Amino acid sequence: MAEQVFPTKGNLMSSRKALRLAALGYDLLDRKRNILIRELMSLADKAKELKGSVEQTYIEAYSALQLANISLGLVTPYAKCVPVENGLSISTRSVMGVELPSVTLEPRPLKVTYGFAQTTSQLDRAFIAFDKVKKTTAELAEVENGIYRLAAAVRKVQRRANALKNIIIPRNEEIVKYISDSLEEKEREEFSRLKVIKAAKLKKA
């Protein structure tokens, strides 16, 4: 036994309590891990769907941009007319103590901020396509960040559960067994000693 434990009833009660707490802690961590894994798998499925949608959206947007560049030369002057997006807000929701981000884009009507006199429909298509890119990217960022945080939390919970299962619980079980065996041995010795004393007294009487 790595640590010296005196075989007393008080230590036995303390060790049994520590063992119960360790077993309860493992059970709670196991439940937490399962809940986090379910949430992680749900987000992973969502991310898989979103990635396909985002890739297709980017392909369409850059294709539209290429056509706009071909028809107008460079679209940089018109791009500068598009206002910077400032309607993005981030909040959090808690899943078993893990803070997951919730990304929200304030819904606004799509408003063209450049003139039509010297532009073409190709630029309009690129403008609409990149507005869609903005929305899908925000949604994907929320999901992927949530996956990263959940994966880190699952690893942390797994390490703690493994420590309880493979180190702390077996050590406490060993201590409880050692103390119980030692106390039983002392009781047997005391019982035998008392029998000898009683026999000696009866013989003397």
CYANA upper distance limits for C-alpha pairs under 8 A (distance plus 0.5 A):
  1 MET  CA    174 GLU  CA      8.49
  1 MET  CA    175 ILE  CA      8.47
  5 VAL  CA     11 ASN  CA      8.20
  5 VAL  CA    175 ILE  CA      8.02
  5 VAL  CA    179 ILE  CA      8.45
  6 PHE  CA     11 ASN  CA      7.58
  6 PHE  CA    179 ILE  CA      8.03
  7 PRO  CA     11 ASN  CA      7.12
  7 PRO  CA     12 LEU  CA      7.62
  7 PRO  CA    178 TYR  CA      8.01
  7 PRO  CA    179 ILE  CA      5.09
  7 PRO  CA    180 SER  CA      8.13
  7 PRO  CA    182 SER  CA      6.64
  7 PRO  CA    183 LEU  CA      6.99
  8 THR  CA     12 LEU  CA      6.70
  8 THR  CA    179 ILE  CA      7.42
  8 THR  CA    183 LEU  CA      7.67
  9 LYS  CA     13 MET  CA      6.71
  9 LYS  CA    183 LEU  CA      8.28
 10 GLY  CA     14 SER  CA      6.76
 11 ASN  CA     15 SER  CA      6.43
 11 ASN  CA    179 ILE  CA      8.26
 12 LEU  CA     16 ARG  CA      6.59
 12 LEU  CA    176 VAL  CA      6.56
 12 LEU  CA    179 ILE  CA      6.58
 12 LEU  CA    180 SER  CA      7.60
 13 MET  CA     17 LYS  CA      6.68
 14 SER  CA     18 ALA  CA      6.66
 15 SER  CA     19 LEU  CA      6.58
 15 SER  CA    172 ASN  CA      6.79
 15 SER  CA    175 ILE  CA      7.38
 15 SER  CA    176 VAL  CA      6.44
 16 ARG  CA     20 ARG  CA      6.70
 16 ARG  CA    172 ASN  CA      8.09
 16 ARG  CA    176 VAL  CA      6.88
 17 LYS  CA     21 LEU  CA      6.69
 18 ALA  CA     22 ALA  CA      6.56
 18 ALA  CA    172 ASN  CA      7.58
 19 LEU  CA     23 ALA  CA      6.64
 19 LEU  CA    169 ILE  CA      6.62
 19 LEU  CA    172 ASN  CA      6.04
 19 LEU  CA    173 GLU  CA      7.30
 20 ARG  CA     24 LEU  CA      6.60
 21 LEU  CA     25 GLY  CA      6.45
 22 ALA  CA     26 TYR  CA      6.65
 22 ALA  CA    164 LEU  CA      6.93
 22 ALA  CA    168 ILE  CA      7.57
 22 ALA  CA    169 ILE  CA      6.61
 23 ALA  CA     27 ASP  CA      6.74
 23 ALA  CA    164 LEU  CA      8.21
 23 ALA  CA    169 ILE  CA      7.31
 24 LEU  CA     28 LEU  CA      6.73
 25 GLY  CA     29 LEU  CA      6.59
 25 GLY  CA    164 LEU  CA      8.31
 26 TYR  CA     30 ASP  CA      6.47
 26 TYR  CA    161 ALA  CA      6.06
 26 TYR  CA    164 LEU  CA      6.65
 26 TYR  CA    165 LYS  CA      7.40
 27 ASP  CA     31 ARG  CA      6.80
 28 LEU  CA     32 LYS  CA      6.63
 29 LEU  CA     33 ARG  CA      6.48
 29 LEU  CA    157 VAL  CA      6.88
 29 LEU  CA    158 GLN  CA      8.45
 29 LEU  CA    160 ARG  CA      8.24
 29 LEU  CA    161 ALA  CA      6.56
 30 ASP  CA     34 ASN  CA      6.77
 30 ASP  CA    161 ALA  CA      7.36
 31 ARG  CA     35 ILE  CA      6.78
 32 LYS  CA     36 LEU  CA      6.65
 32 LYS  CA     96 MET  CA      7.17
 32 LYS  CA    157 VAL  CA      8.28
 33 ARG  CA     37 ILE  CA      6.54
 33 ARG  CA    154 VAL  CA      6.40
 33 ARG  CA    157 VAL  CA      6.79
 33 ARG  CA    158 GLN  CA      7.59
 34 ASN  CA     38 ARG  CA      6.70
 35 ILE  CA     39 GLU  CA      6.81
 35 ILE  CA     96 MET  CA      8.33
 36 LEU  CA     40 LEU  CA      6.49
 36 LEU  CA     95 VAL  CA      7.91
 36 LEU  CA     96 MET  CA      7.86
 36 LEU  CA    150 LEU  CA      6.98
 36 LEU  CA    153 ALA  CA      8.32
 36 LEU  CA    154 VAL  CA      7.02
 37 ILE  CA     41 MET  CA      6.56
 37 ILE  CA    150 LEU  CA      8.25
 37 ILE  CA    154 VAL  CA      7.50
 38 ARG  CA     42 SER  CA      6.71
 39 GLU  CA     43 LEU  CA      6.80
 39 GLU  CA    150 LEU  CA      8.39
 40 LEU  CA     44 ALA  CA      6.56
 40 LEU  CA    146 GLY  CA      8.48
 40 LEU  CA    147 ILE  CA      6.38
 40 LEU  CA    150 LEU  CA      6.58
 40 LEU  CA    151 ALA  CA      7.61
 41 MET  CA     45 ASP  CA      6.71
 42 SER  CA     46 LYS  CA      6.89
 43 LEU  CA     47 ALA  CA      6.48
 43 LEU  CA    143 VAL  CA      6.64
 43 LEU  CA    144 GLU  CA      8.36
 43 LEU  CA    146 GLY  CA      7.98
 43 LEU  CA    147 ILE  CA      6.89
 44 ALA  CA     48 LYS  CA      6.66
 44 ALA  CA    143 VAL  CA      8.44
 44 ALA  CA    147 ILE  CA      7.37
 45 ASP  CA     49 GLU  CA      7.00
 46 LYS  CA     50 LEU  CA      6.65
 46 LYS  CA    143 VAL  CA      7.93
 47 ALA  CA     51 LYS  CA      6.43
 47 ALA  CA    140 LEU  CA      7.09
 47 ALA  CA    143 VAL  CA      6.67
 47 ALA  CA    144 GLU  CA      7.24
 48 LYS  CA     52 GLY  CA      7.22
 49 GLU  CA     53 SER  CA      7.05
 50 LEU  CA     54 VAL  CA      6.38
 50 LEU  CA    136 THR  CA      8.07
 50 LEU  CA    140 LEU  CA      6.84
 51 LYS  CA     55 GLU  CA      6.46
 51 LYS  CA    140 LEU  CA      7.82
 52 GLY  CA     56 GLN  CA      6.78
 53 SER  CA     57 THR  CA      6.58
 53 SER  CA    136 THR  CA      8.39
 54 VAL  CA     58 TYR  CA      6.59
 54 VAL  CA    133 VAL  CA      7.47
 54 VAL  CA    136 THR  CA      6.59
 54 VAL  CA    137 THR  CA      7.37
 54 VAL  CA    140 LEU  CA      8.46
 55 GLU  CA     59 ILE  CA      6.70
 56 GLN  CA     60 GLU  CA      6.73
 57 THR  CA     61 ALA  CA      6.57
 57 THR  CA    129 ALA  CA      7.60
 57 THR  CA    132 LYS  CA      7.70
 57 THR  CA    133 VAL  CA      6.52
 58 TYR  CA     62 TYR  CA      6.52
 58 TYR  CA    129 ALA  CA      8.50
 58 TYR  CA    130 PHE  CA      8.27
 58 TYR  CA    133 VAL  CA      6.84
 59 ILE  CA     63 SER  CA      6.51
 60 GLU  CA     64 ALA  CA      6.62
 60 GLU  CA    129 ALA  CA      7.31
 61 ALA  CA     65 LEU  CA      6.63
 61 ALA  CA    126 ALA  CA      6.13
 61 ALA  CA    129 ALA  CA      5.26
 61 ALA  CA    130 PHE  CA      6.12
 61 ALA  CA    133 VAL  CA      7.89
 62 TYR  CA     66 GLN  CA      6.51
 62 TYR  CA    126 ALA  CA      7.95
 63 SER  CA     67 LEU  CA      6.85
 63 SER  CA    126 ALA  CA      8.48
 64 ALA  CA     68 ALA  CA      6.65
 64 ALA  CA    122 GLN  CA      6.79
 64 ALA  CA    123 LEU  CA      7.81
 64 ALA  CA    125 ARG  CA      6.58
 64 ALA  CA    126 ALA  CA      5.16
 64 ALA  CA    129 ALA  CA      7.97
 65 LEU  CA     69 ASN  CA      6.63
 65 LEU  CA    122 GLN  CA      8.01
 65 LEU  CA    123 LEU  CA      7.42
 65 LEU  CA    126 ALA  CA      5.58
 66 GLN  CA     70 ILE  CA      6.73
 67 LEU  CA     71 SER  CA      6.72
 67 LEU  CA    122 GLN  CA      6.65
 67 LEU  CA    123 LEU  CA      8.44
 68 ALA  CA     72 LEU  CA      6.41
 68 ALA  CA     73 GLY  CA      8.21
 68 ALA  CA     74 LEU  CA      8.39
 68 ALA  CA     75 VAL  CA      7.53
 68 ALA  CA    120 THR  CA      7.94
 68 ALA  CA    122 GLN  CA      5.28
 68 ALA  CA    123 LEU  CA      5.41
 68 ALA  CA    126 ALA  CA      7.56
 69 ASN  CA     73 GLY  CA      5.39
 69 ASN  CA     74 LEU  CA      5.48
 69 ASN  CA     75 VAL  CA      6.37
 70 ILE  CA     74 LEU  CA      8.20
 71 SER  CA    120 THR  CA      7.83
 71 SER  CA    122 GLN  CA      7.97
 72 LEU  CA    119 THR  CA      7.48
 72 LEU  CA    120 THR  CA      8.03
 75 VAL  CA     79 ALA  CA      6.59
 75 VAL  CA    123 LEU  CA      8.29
 76 THR  CA     80 LYS  CA      6.82
 77 PRO  CA     81 CYS  CA      7.53
 78 TYR  CA     82 VAL  CA      7.73
 78 TYR  CA    114 TYR  CA      6.59
 81 CYS  CA    113 THR  CA      6.41
 81 CYS  CA    114 TYR  CA      6.46
 82 VAL  CA    112 VAL  CA      8.34
 82 VAL  CA    113 THR  CA      6.43
 82 VAL  CA    114 TYR  CA      7.99
 83 PRO  CA    113 THR  CA      8.46
 87 GLY  CA    105 LEU  CA      6.13
 87 GLY  CA    106 GLU  CA      5.51
 88 LEU  CA    103 VAL  CA      7.66
 88 LEU  CA    104 THR  CA      6.29
 88 LEU  CA    105 LEU  CA      5.15
 88 LEU  CA    106 GLU  CA      6.88
 89 SER  CA    103 VAL  CA      6.46
 89 SER  CA    104 THR  CA      5.75
 89 SER  CA    105 LEU  CA      6.96
 89 SER  CA    106 GLU  CA      8.27
 90 ILE  CA    101 PRO  CA      6.99
 90 ILE  CA    102 SER  CA      6.08
 90 ILE  CA    103 VAL  CA      5.17
 90 ILE  CA    104 THR  CA      6.77
 91 SER  CA    101 PRO  CA      6.27
 91 SER  CA    102 SER  CA      5.57
 91 SER  CA    103 VAL  CA      7.13
 92 THR  CA     99 GLU  CA      6.35
 92 THR  CA    100 LEU  CA      5.76
 92 THR  CA    101 PRO  CA      4.90
 92 THR  CA    102 SER  CA      5.86
 93 ARG  CA     99 GLU  CA      6.09
 93 ARG  CA    100 LEU  CA      5.74
 93 ARG  CA    101 PRO  CA      6.97
 93 ARG  CA    102 SER  CA      7.51
 94 SER  CA     98 VAL  CA      5.80
 94 SER  CA     99 GLU  CA      5.08
 94 SER  CA    100 LEU  CA      6.57
 95 VAL  CA     99 GLU  CA      7.07
 95 VAL  CA    100 LEU  CA      7.76
 98 VAL  CA    149 ARG  CA      7.81
 98 VAL  CA    150 LEU  CA      7.51
 98 VAL  CA    153 ALA  CA      7.57
 99 GLU  CA    149 ARG  CA      8.29
100 LEU  CA    145 ASN  CA      8.13
100 LEU  CA    146 GLY  CA      5.71
100 LEU  CA    149 ARG  CA      7.59
101 PRO  CA    142 GLU  CA      6.44
101 PRO  CA    145 ASN  CA      7.64
101 PRO  CA    146 GLY  CA      6.83
102 SER  CA    142 GLU  CA      6.45
103 VAL  CA    138 ALA  CA      6.98
103 VAL  CA    139 GLU  CA      7.22
103 VAL  CA    141 ALA  CA      8.35
103 VAL  CA    142 GLU  CA      6.10
104 THR  CA    138 ALA  CA      8.08
104 THR  CA    139 GLU  CA      8.49
105 LEU  CA    135 LYS  CA      7.61
105 LEU  CA    138 ALA  CA      8.07
115 GLY  CA    119 THR  CA      7.61
116 PHE  CA    120 THR  CA      7.78
119 THR  CA    123 LEU  CA      7.18
120 THR  CA    124 ASP  CA      7.45
121 SER  CA    125 ARG  CA      6.77
122 GLN  CA    126 ALA  CA      6.80
123 LEU  CA    127 PHE  CA      6.59
124 ASP  CA    128 ILE  CA      6.73
125 ARG  CA    129 ALA  CA      6.54
126 ALA  CA    130 PHE  CA      6.61
127 PHE  CA    131 ASP  CA      6.82
128 ILE  CA    132 LYS  CA      7.00
129 ALA  CA    133 VAL  CA      6.82
130 PHE  CA    134 LYS  CA      6.65
131 ASP  CA    135 LYS  CA      7.13
132 LYS  CA    136 THR  CA      6.78
133 VAL  CA    137 THR  CA      6.37
134 LYS  CA    138 ALA  CA      6.79
135 LYS  CA    139 GLU  CA      6.93
136 THR  CA    140 LEU  CA      6.63
137 THR  CA    141 ALA  CA      6.51
138 ALA  CA    142 GLU  CA      6.87
139 GLU  CA    143 VAL  CA      6.99
140 LEU  CA    144 GLU  CA      6.52
141 ALA  CA    145 ASN  CA      6.45
142 GLU  CA    146 GLY  CA      6.67
143 VAL  CA    147 ILE  CA      6.73
144 GLU  CA    148 TYR  CA      6.75
145 ASN  CA    149 ARG  CA      6.79
146 GLY  CA    150 LEU  CA      6.56
147 ILE  CA    151 ALA  CA      6.47
148 TYR  CA    152 ALA  CA      6.77
149 ARG  CA    153 ALA  CA      6.70
150 LEU  CA    154 VAL  CA      6.56
151 ALA  CA    155 ARG  CA      6.78
152 ALA  CA    156 LYS  CA      6.80
153 ALA  CA    157 VAL  CA      6.63
154 VAL  CA    158 GLN  CA      6.43
155 ARG  CA    159 ARG  CA      6.73
156 LYS  CA    160 ARG  CA      6.97
157 VAL  CA    161 ALA  CA      6.56
158 GLN  CA    162 ASN  CA      6.51
159 ARG  CA    163 ALA  CA      6.68
160 ARG  CA    164 LEU  CA      6.82
161 ALA  CA    165 LYS  CA      6.55
162 ASN  CA    166 ASN  CA      6.17
162 ASN  CA    167 ILE  CA      8.19
163 ALA  CA    167 ILE  CA      5.78
163 ALA  CA    168 ILE  CA      6.86
164 LEU  CA    168 ILE  CA      5.25
164 LEU  CA    169 ILE  CA      6.11
165 LYS  CA    169 ILE  CA      6.13
165 LYS  CA    170 PRO  CA      7.66
166 ASN  CA    170 PRO  CA      6.88
167 ILE  CA    171 ARG  CA      6.51
168 ILE  CA    172 ASN  CA      6.65
169 ILE  CA    173 GLU  CA      6.57
170 PRO  CA    174 GLU  CA      6.60
171 ARG  CA    175 ILE  CA      6.73
172 ASN  CA    176 VAL  CA      6.59
173 GLU  CA    177 LYS  CA      6.64
174 GLU  CA    178 TYR  CA      6.56
175 ILE  CA    179 ILE  CA      6.64
176 VAL  CA    180 SER  CA      6.46
177 LYS  CA    181 ASP  CA      6.42
178 TYR  CA    182 SER  CA      6.54
179 ILE  CA    183 LEU  CA      6.53
180 SER  CA    184 GLU  CA      6.59
181 ASP  CA    185 GLU  CA      6.59
182 SER  CA    186 LYS  CA      6.72
183 LEU  CA    187 GLU  CA      6.65
184 GLU  CA    188 ARG  CA      6.69
185 GLU  CA    189 GLU  CA      6.67
186 LYS  CA    190 GLU  CA      6.51
187 GLU  CA    191 PHE  CA      6.47
188 ARG  CA    192 SER  CA      6.58
189 GLU  CA    193 ARG  CA      6.55
190 GLU  CA    194 LEU  CA      6.59
191 PHE  CA    195 LYS  CA      6.70
192 SER  CA    196 VAL  CA      6.75
193 ARG  CA    197 ILE  CA      6.73
194 LEU  CA    198 LYS  CA      6.50
195 LYS  CA    199 ALA  CA      6.49
196 VAL  CA    200 ALA  CA      6.56
197 ILE  CA    201 LYS  CA      6.67
198 LYS  CA    202 LEU  CA      6.69
199 ALA  CA    203 LYS  CA      6.61
200 ALA  CA    204 LYS  CA      6.63
201 LYS  CA    205 ALA  CA      6.57
